[in-house]
Amino acid sequence: MKTARNARALRQRNAAVRKPGKRAVAARKAPISVVPTLGRRSSPEERRAQIIAVAEQLFRTQAYCELNVSDVAKAAGITQGLVYHYFASKEALFVAAFELRARELLQFCLTDLRLPLPQQAELGVRGYLDFVEAHDVAYLNLFRGPAATEVEFQRVCEQTRAAIVEHFMAALQLQKRSLPAARLSMRGYLGYAESVILDWLEHRQVSRPTLERMLHAIIIAALQVGLGSEPSLQLRARDLTALFDAYRTHFALP
């Protein structure tokens, strides 16, 4: 199947030379083969957390369509019955694992709001790509194959996107305003970002610095269109011009 071939191709490309950020390097140093052991005296909460940890390790190294509850049970050294005691289905188990990684992704890409907008964008894009490179198969799992259509996976994706959009609004000190056009425009940026990042992971036609520059250019375009489409927003033209000029200057954009 196409999903399986894509996942295998990504695993082969993991051996290629890359230049990820420091956090991506640290994430890759984690020993994937080490599986948490489920001790007999573990509390129910500990057992559940350990099963999720095993599922997450499998999710980041294998295509979702290739995984089964039996794989998780085997890797954890327990019975399938014990897995089903905590999770009603394969989807429920892997969604729980995905929710943990989604929270981690936000930690990577939501930056200090006290920084100027250009620095926030720079660190946010870098953190997002660091995370994606360290979890490339898991990222592919979310947007290619069965997981892309499952309701609970999409719920977590939507919550994550919403958190990123709201962080952009907070960076502009506009988080308390309605501004539907501005939010819609930033959702458009995220759709673009997800699409090009998926293609980049699979084909690597451009360097990572080029990809980052492309994303920075779309961010400022989305902000300009979104904020410019808000009739209720009382921002002076010169304030917007100063904001956009500072952003373009920081990234040397035309």
C-alpha positions, 0 to 999 in steps of 0.5 A: 500500500502507498502508506506503507511504501511512504513510511518505509521510504521515510525510514530509509531517508532517516539515515541521510545527512540533515541539519536539524535544530538542537531539540530535534537532535536531542529527540533523535537520541532517545532510544526507540528500542527501549520499551517501558516494562509493565511491572506487576505492582504498577498502579492502573494509571502507571500501566495506562501510561506505559501502554501509551508510551509503547504505542507512541514508540511504535507510531513514530516508527511504523505506518499506522495501517501496519500497526495492531493492538497485538503489536503493542501487547507484544512490544510491552510484554503483556496480553492483548486483553490487558491493552483492551482493559484500558483502551476500547480500540486501536484508535483509542490507544493511538489517539491517546499516544498522539495527544501526548505528542501534540502537546509536545509539539506545542511546547516546541513551537509556541514561543515566548510572547515577550519576544518581537514577532519576527523572533517568535516566528523564527523560533516557532517555525524552527521548533515545529520543523525540529519536532517534525524531523524527529517524528517524521513517520508519525507526522506522515501517519497523521496525514497519509492513510487511515488516521487522516480520516479518523474523527478522534485524530482530526479532533486532536489536529484541530485543537493543535491548529487552534492553539497555534492560531491563538498563539499568533493572535496573542503575539499580536496582542489581539487574542481577546478580539473576535477577528474571524478574517485574521484567524481564518487567514492564519488557518490558511497558513497552517494548511499551506505549512502542513502540505509543503512539510509533508511533501518536503519530508517525502521528497526533500526537493529543497533545503531546510533553510529554503523551506523555513524561508518559504514558511516565513514568507507565507506567515507575513502574507497571511497576517497582512491579508487577514488583518487587512480584511478586518473592518473592525480592527482599529490599527493605523496603516503606518502601524501595520506597515511598521510591523510588516517591514520589521518582519520582512527585514528580519528575514530578508524577504522582498 
